Each structure stands twice: as structure tokens, then as C-alpha cells.
Amino acid sequence: MLNDADLDPAPIKGRTVAIIGFGNQGRAQALNLRDSGIAVRVGLRPGSARAGDAAAEGLTVLTPVEAAGEADIVVLLAPDEHLPAIYAEIAPALKQGAALGFAHGLCVHYGLITPRPDLDVIMVAPKGPGAALRRLYTEGRGMVALAAVAQDATGQAWALALAYAKALGSGRAGAGVVRSTFEQETVSDLFNEAAVVWGAVPALLEAGFETLVDAGIDPQLAYLECVKELKLLADLVEARGIAGMREAISNTAEFGATLGGPRVVDGAVKTRMAAMLSELRSDGFARALSEEAATDYPRLRAERRKASASALEAARKSLL
Ligand SMILES: NC(=O)c1ccc[n+]([C@@H]2O[C@H](COP(=O)([O-])OP(=O)(O)OC[C@H]3O[C@@H](n4cnc5c(N)ncnc54)[C@H](OP(=O)(O)O)[C@@H]3O)[C@@H](O)[C@H]2O)c1
């Protein structure tokens, strides 16, 4: 893990960064860079509702093509499924020898974007949402980030990636910058999203809630037990690790956990996880995501409707 003492700010000093997109990551990265003394341009499509927010922060707002043409480093911070079209639009405007930046390796790793050979291609991927990246920076702290280089046309790509991570605040106390690769970041990120924290954990909470309710337990109580306590677990694991979490709970809870955890998450779960990991190593997921976007997100819309109408959501609302 690298921290501020290991990170040289010089490679980004005096250079102009274009941030394309002003959403979750775009807003946080543009403001952190600006506050670190870097000249920032924000590239937004005409009519963007966020242009006013960026301008109110004192940032210069241009179209993506104009911003890219003025910058030495162009960072694509719109949704991954839209990045190939955005790159195709801005590519002719990119300066010779400029750097192209990402916060996730998906498009480059799966070949959805093939950057021009004269460009440095770097990734700085903060390990958390933009709101937290910005909040930590304003508190004098930082967020852990992975840095990687996919194409080193100038010989300076690594130095630039690490300087960019420093300007985001990721080298500060409590954070740090980890050298990685586009392949490792992409596969591990997609795997966690699909099979662990964002995919399996909510599915486990829902299954627990439904099992109790189907057996006649009050839905409010089922929600409090199976869903609400997740925050207690997350705080303990973050502060003390899994071993420390076990020490902090009652013997009754710990005894039950040691018996029940391995029964629910048995060897078959790891077999299915391994199958998902090998599927993610191919480009099938990235292409399915592009298809989902091209057809206006039918799966995401249906699943969002289903979650809003669920008994679990009704129990949550009844407790507000
Ligand atoms: N979200 C996270 O916590 C997180 C964490 C680490 C890395 N990342 C990575 O960061 C990148 C950005 O993700 P995000 O969640 O920050 O995205 P996001 O918030 O959904 O991005 C929204 C911004 O993208 C712009 N945009 C959307 N479609 C566009 C298009 N076709 N052309 C031009 N601009 C377009 C939007 O423009 P308008 O203003 O016009 O709507 C808006 O300004 C992704 O690579 C993601 O994997 C995200």
C-alpha cells in the first residue's frame, strides 16, 4: 500500500484534467482534483441537468469533445455501458500523447474500448462511492484506491496514475494506493458485485426474511432480525475483522453462527461462485450489460419494481 510519502505529485502538476460525467464519481473526482490545485474541465452532453451543479462549484463546463480537446488527462466517469460511445465521440479530439483515465477496468479489459496507441491508459479506482470519496477528502482523510496501467505510450503512465491517485486524496492517512491491473480490478470487482456483497448478501437477507414470515413470524420482527442487523455486522467487521466481530457478540450468537453459517454457505456455494468467476473472465457479462443498456434496461427496471413491491420493503416502511 502506497501513501502520500511514496507518491510524487509532479507528473500531474500544471496539467489539465477533463472529467467526462458529473455523477457519483465525476463530481467527487472533479472537486478533489480542483481542491488539490489541478485545472479541471467538466465534459457534459448538451442539456445535462448537472451542468448547473458543476458551474455552481466554479468548474468550467464544456461538451465532452471540447473538454477532451483542452485536456492532457481525460477521465471517463459516465456509466460503463455508455463509455464506448463516449470514447468514439471524443477520440478525434484527444491530444497526441494524452492520457485516458478510468475508474473501472471493464471497457478496456473486455475490449469494448481500444484506445489509440499514442495514449497512456490508466485507471484509478476508488474503493467506494463518490459521496464518501468527497466527504473523506473534505475531512482531511482519503479513500483507498487501486491504480493500474493498461497502456504506457509515454513511459510516464504509472507516475501519472499514482500522482492522480494522490490528488484524489487516496494517499492520505487511513487510506492508501494499491498497484493492480485492469484485469484483476475488473474481475474481482464484478465478482464481488455479483456473487458476494451486492449480489449474495441481499439475496441471503431476503431468503432469511421470507423463511421467518412463511413460518408465521411477524414481518416487522423478521425485518429487524434478518435485515436491520446487517449494519451492526458491517460496522463490527469493518472495525475489527471477522475474528474480532466474533469476540464482540454473545456466546449464544457465536455458537449459533458457527453451526449455522457453514450449513447455509456450504461447499456447493463455493462451487457456484467458482463457476460465476470463470463466466466473468469471459466478456459475456460486459456484452450483456451493453445489450441491457441498448434495450433501455428491461432487467434492471423489472427487478427494481419487484423489490419496491416486496413484503420485505413493506415491513421496512411500516417500521419508519
Ligand atoms: N458509483 C461508484 O460508487 C463507483 C465506484 C468506483 C468506480 N466507479 C466507476 O466510475 C465510473 C462512473 O460511474 P458513476 O457511478 O460515477 O456514474 P454515474 O453517476 O451514473 O454517471 C453519471 C454521469 O454520466 C453522464 N452520462 C451518462 N450517460 C452519458 C452519455 N451517454 N454521454 C455523456 N455523458 C453521459 C451523466 O450525464 P448527464 O448529467 O447528462 O445525465 C452524468 O453526468 C464507472 O466506470 C464506474 O464503474 C463507480
The ligand as an SDF file (V2000), in Angstrom:
LIG
                    3D

 48 52  0  0  0  0  0  0  0  0999 V2000
  -20.5610    4.5700   -8.4090 N   0  0  0  0  0  0  0  0  0  0  0  0
  -19.4970    4.1900   -7.6900 C   0  0  0  0  0  0  0  0  0  0  0  0
  -19.5500    4.1450   -6.4640 O   0  0  0  0  0  0  0  0  0  0  0  0
  -18.1980    3.8460   -8.3700 C   0  0  0  0  0  0  0  0  0  0  0  0
  -17.0990    3.4700   -7.5840 C   0  0  0  0  0  0  0  0  0  0  0  0
  -15.8870    3.1990   -8.2200 C   0  0  0  0  0  0  0  0  0  0  0  0
  -15.8160    3.2770   -9.6060 C   0  0  0  0  0  0  0  0  0  0  0  0
  -16.9190    3.6020  -10.3390 N   0  0  0  0  0  0  0  0  0  0  0  0
  -16.7970    3.7410  -11.7870 C   0  0  0  0  0  0  0  0  0  0  0  0
  -16.8780    5.1250  -12.0880 O   0  0  0  0  0  0  0  0  0  0  0  0
  -17.4290    5.2920  -13.3960 C   0  0  0  0  0  0  0  0  0  0  0  0
  -18.6090    6.2330  -13.3210 C   0  0  0  0  0  0  0  0  0  0  0  0
  -19.6300    5.6130  -12.5620 O   0  0  0  0  0  0  0  0  0  0  0  0
  -20.6870    6.5020  -11.7700 P   0  0  0  0  0  0  0  0  0  0  0  0
  -21.4840    5.5840  -10.9050 O   0  0  0  0  0  0  0  0  0  0  0  0
  -19.9960    7.6730  -11.1610 O   0  0  0  0  0  0  0  0  0  0  0  0
  -21.5870    7.0180  -12.9940 O   0  0  0  0  0  0  0  0  0  0  0  0
  -22.8900    7.9220  -12.9230 P   0  0  0  0  0  0  0  0  0  0  0  0
  -23.0080    8.6230  -11.6210 O   0  0  0  0  0  0  0  0  0  0  0  0
  -24.0870    7.1150  -13.3340 O   0  0  0  0  0  0  0  0  0  0  0  0
  -22.5850    8.9840  -14.1000 O   0  0  0  0  0  0  0  0  0  0  0  0
  -23.4940    9.9750  -14.3710 C   0  0  0  0  0  0  0  0  0  0  0  0
  -22.8630   10.9870  -15.3040 C   0  0  0  0  0  0  0  0  0  0  0  0
  -22.5780   10.3560  -16.5540 O   0  0  0  0  0  0  0  0  0  0  0  0
  -23.1360   11.1480  -17.6090 C   0  0  0  0  0  0  0  0  0  0  0  0
  -23.5760   10.3450  -18.7580 N   0  0  0  0  0  0  0  0  0  0  0  0
  -24.4110    9.2820  -18.7400 C   0  0  0  0  0  0  0  0  0  0  0  0
  -24.5920    8.8130  -19.9850 N   0  0  0  0  0  0  0  0  0  0  0  0
  -23.8680    9.6150  -20.7970 C   0  0  0  0  0  0  0  0  0  0  0  0
  -23.6720    9.6440  -22.1920 C   0  0  0  0  0  0  0  0  0  0  0  0
  -24.2330    8.7300  -22.9880 N   0  0  0  0  0  0  0  0  0  0  0  0
  -22.8650   10.6210  -22.6950 N   0  0  0  0  0  0  0  0  0  0  0  0
  -22.2960   11.5370  -21.8860 C   0  0  0  0  0  0  0  0  0  0  0  0
  -22.4420   11.5510  -20.5330 N   0  0  0  0  0  0  0  0  0  0  0  0
  -23.2280   10.6050  -20.0170 C   0  0  0  0  0  0  0  0  0  0  0  0
  -24.3480   11.7830  -16.9630 C   0  0  0  0  0  0  0  0  0  0  0  0
  -24.6780   12.8700  -17.7710 O   0  0  0  0  0  0  0  0  0  0  0  0
  -25.9840   13.7720  -17.5230 P   0  0  0  0  0  0  0  0  0  0  0  0
  -25.5440   14.7230  -16.4560 O   0  0  0  0  0  0  0  0  0  0  0  0
  -26.2200   14.3920  -18.8560 O   0  0  0  0  0  0  0  0  0  0  0  0
  -27.0790   12.8360  -17.0950 O   0  0  0  0  0  0  0  0  0  0  0  0
  -23.8220   12.1350  -15.5720 C   0  0  0  0  0  0  0  0  0  0  0  0
  -23.1490   13.3720  -15.5550 O   0  0  0  0  0  0  0  0  0  0  0  0
  -17.7730    3.9000  -13.8990 C   0  0  0  0  0  0  0  0  0  0  0  0
  -16.6880    3.4240  -14.6550 O   0  0  0  0  0  0  0  0  0  0  0  0
  -17.9070    3.1020  -12.6120 C   0  0  0  0  0  0  0  0  0  0  0  0
  -17.6940    1.7000  -12.7920 O   0  0  0  0  0  0  0  0  0  0  0  0
  -18.1020    3.9140   -9.7500 C   0  0  0  0  0  0  0  0  0  0  0  0
  1  2  1  0
  2  3  2  0
  2  4  1  0
  4  5  1  0
  4 48  2  0
  5  6  2  0
  6  7  1  0
  7  8  2  0
  8  9  1  0
  8 48  1  0
  9 10  1  0
  9 46  1  0
 10 11  1  0
 11 12  1  0
 11 44  1  0
 12 13  1  0
 13 14  1  0
 14 15  2  0
 14 16  1  0
 14 17  1  0
 17 18  1  0
 18 19  2  0
 18 20  1  0
 18 21  1  0
 21 22  1  0
 22 23  1  0
 23 24  1  0
 23 42  1  0
 24 25  1  0
 25 26  1  0
 25 36  1  0
 26 27  1  0
 26 35  1  0
 27 28  2  0
 28 29  1  0
 29 30  1  0
 29 35  2  0
 30 31  1  0
 30 32  2  0
 32 33  1  0
 33 34  2  0
 34 35  1  0
 36 37  1  0
 36 42  1  0
 37 38  1  0
 38 39  2  0
 38 40  1  0
 38 41  1  0
 42 43  1  0
 44 45  1  0
 44 46  1  0
 46 47  1  0
M  CHG  2   8   1  16  -1
M  END
$$$$
